[in-house]
C-alpha cells in the first residue's frame, strides 16, 4: 500500500511539473556555504567561513515600527539607539570607545538600522580578535539594555536631530522616490508614520512603554546572528550556544503582521522638495519571490531585464523625440517579501500633460510592439554579466549584508555559482518572443497605481487633485491606444579601431603585481594585476587640469562639455546605438571633468576591455560635437541648474561660495546666465584644451590582466594617440578671498533646523603620500570629538562630521566642521562647535591618533581586493606624484606616521597665516 501511494505521488508530481512552462529545468538549493543552526531557544545562527578575510557580524531582530502600539510610535528605532547607550556589561556609550580603539569606527563599521519590519545591529571587524566582545554585546542587546532615564533624555535630542536631518535637512526626504517608499510602506504594512515616529512621540518617550516594547519583541525566536569571515564555525557556534543559552524569553502574544497586497488602481498625490522636479510614477506590484523554484528565478530574471529595458527604451525615445521631460526611469523596489516595479517620468509643470502622454504612448508601444533583438540582447548580456560576476570581489561584509537582506525579504540565498548557472541557462533559452510575451503581460495588468508628485509650492487641494485625475485619465487613454510600430535597428555597428599604433618604451616592476609603463607618445600606464579579482576590469585615464586649467570664460563650457559630447555619440554611432553596444558588451565609460582633473573612467569584462580602450581613444582623439544635441543638452542642463539654484540648497551654496571665493575662482558658483552664453565653439575649445593636451596623461588599469596580455592593447589603443604637450604646471590658485570671517545667511530648509559650519583654510604645498593619510585621520579625529561632545554628551545633533577638502594640485587645503541644531539650542551648538574648533590647535591625543589610524587601516582593507577602488585611488595618487604602492600596502604608510606628524598637520590649520570662517545658515523665511 505504501508503494502504491508513493508511486501515485510521483505520478502527481510528474504531471504537475510537466504542465509548467519554465525554461530552467535544473534543481537548485540554498547556498550551503552558510552553516545555519537553530538553538534550543529559537535563536538562528548563520556562519560562513572565509579564511584570511575580515569578520563581519550582524544581529537581526524581526521587529520594527509596524509592531508598535499607538502610544509607541518610533520606539523600535529609539530602542535601536539605546543599544549604544548602556547595558549591564557596557555602561553608557562605552561600546563605541571599546570598538573604536580597535579600529571599528562608529557609523562606518559599528552601526544599526531599523525598518518597518526588522532591526539590525552591525559590527565589521578587521579580524576575529574582537569577535567575543561583539557576541557579548549582542547578548547584552538581547536581554540587558539598561534604558537609563538619563540616557533616554539625552538620546531624545539625538533622535530629534535625526528628524531634522531627515525631514528638514538636505536629505532625500520629500523627493519623489522617498514619497514612493513611504506610500508603499503605508499600504503594505498599514502604518501611517515614518519609522522615526513623530516628534511628539519622541519628546514624550515613556521608559515603561519602551521597556514593554523591548521585552515583548526582543526574543530569541525572533532573532538571528550572522557571521562571515575568518572564523571556525564549530567553535564559534559553541561559543554562541553557551553565551545565549540562558536567553529564554518567549513571545508575549506579540502581533504577527502579514504583508498586505499593494492597493490596486488607486492614485496618490504628494509634494516634493524644492530640488526635485514634479513627476508621475506608475507602480506595479510583482508579488512575492522566495527564490525556491525555477519559476521564481525566471520571474526575478525577467523583472530585472525588463525593468532595465523599459528604462533604456524610455530614455532613448525621449532623446530621439526631444520630448519635454526632465528624466525617465524604471526600477525595481524590494519591500520585504514584495517586489514593486516603478516607472517614472519627471517634467516641468508646464509640460506635465505632454510628458504624461509621452509615457502612456511609449508604454503602449512597448506593450503592443515589444522590444527589438538588439535591446533584448543588450539587457540579457548585462544581466548575465551581473549575475555571473556579482560576487567576484565580495568581502565578508558583502556576504553578511546579502544574507541579512535576503532573510529580511523572505528570499533564499543562492551561491554565486548557482546564480551563474541559472542565469546562463535562462539567457540561452529565453528568446525575443518569450520576453515580449512577458512584457505584454506585465504592461497589460490593470493593477497599476499612479503617484503624482507636485511642485513643492503646490498644495494637493481637492481642486488640484481633480485636475491631476484628469491628466491621469488622459495618460491612461493614450496607454489604451494601440502602440506605434517603430523602426528600430536590428544590428549595432562595430566600433571603429585606432588608425595608428605606437610602442612601449619601458616597463618597470614596482612590486610583484604592479608595473609602470612608458609609451612612445609620452603616456604613462600603471597596470595593477589582480589575479583573484574575477572578470571585472576598471580603467581611469586622464591628467591634472580639469576646470582649473581653463580660463574662467571657458569654465561654463567645460561643465557642459561631458554631457554635450556624450549626447553627440562616439565613433560614428549615435548616443542610443553606442549605449546599446556598450550594454550588450558589458562595457561602460564616462567622461570626467572635475575641478582638478579630466579624462575618462571605464569598466568592462576582460573580453570587452578593447572596446573600452577604443572608446577612450575616440574620446581623447576624435570626439565630434553635434550642434543640435549640444543645444538640447544645454537647455536641459540650464533647467536643472536653475532648479537647483532656486532651491534653498542652491541659494545657500551661492551665498557662501560667492562670499568666500573670488569671482574668477574655479569654485565660484556659475549661474544659468553663464551657461546661456556658451556656444558650440566654446565647448569645442574646452575639449581641445583638455582632452587633446598632454599635461601628464596617465592610464591606471586594475583587474586580472597580466603584463603580456596588456602589451598588444597598450600598443594598439594607447601608444598611438597624439597630444599637444604642455609643460608641467604648478599648483592652481583656488582664490579663496573671504569678505568676512563670520557669515549668517537664511537659506536653510524651513523648520526648526540651524546649520553651522566652521572652515579652516591654509596654504598647501604639493600633496605627498603622507598627506593623503594625515588628511583622512584629521577628519576622523574631529568627527570622533563631534560624536562624543556634540552628539553623545550634548544631545545637539544626530550626525556631526568633519573632513578635509584638498584636490590634487590645489594651492589651498580646507578643514570643515559641520553640524546642525534646533533653533532654541543655536547658541549652545555654536559654543560646542567652537570648543571643537579651538581644540585643533592642541593637536591629537595619543589615544585619538592610535584609534583613528586603526580605523583608517580597517576602512582601506576591503579596497585591497576591489579593482575599481585600487584603480581610483592609484589614479589620484600618481596624478599627485605620490607613491602608487601606498594603495597596495596602505599600512606601510600608516605605520610610519607619528604623533608629531598629525599634531603638526592639525596645528597648521590654526597658524597665523591660516583663515577661519564661521557660517550660520538659518531656516529660510516661510
PyMOL commands that set and color helices and strands:
alter all, ss='L'
color gray80, all
select helices_A, chain A and resi 2-19+65-67+70-72+75-82+94-100+131-143+149-168+176-189+199-203+207-217+220-222+233-244+294-321+349-369+373-389+396-408+416-429+432-444+462-480+546-549+552-567+575-584+609-621+627-645+648-660+672-676+680-691+707-718+769-793+823-842+846-865+867-879+885-888+890-894+899-910
alter helices_A, ss='H'
color red, helices_A
select strands_A, chain A and resi 34-38+44-49+55-61+110-114+119-125+223-229+267-271+278-288+327-335+338-347+448-454+504-511+514-519+524-529+536-544+587-593+597-605+693-694+698-703+724-725+742-748+754-763+801-805+812-821+915-923
alter strands_A, ss='S'
color yellow, strands_A
deselect
rebuild
show_as cartoon
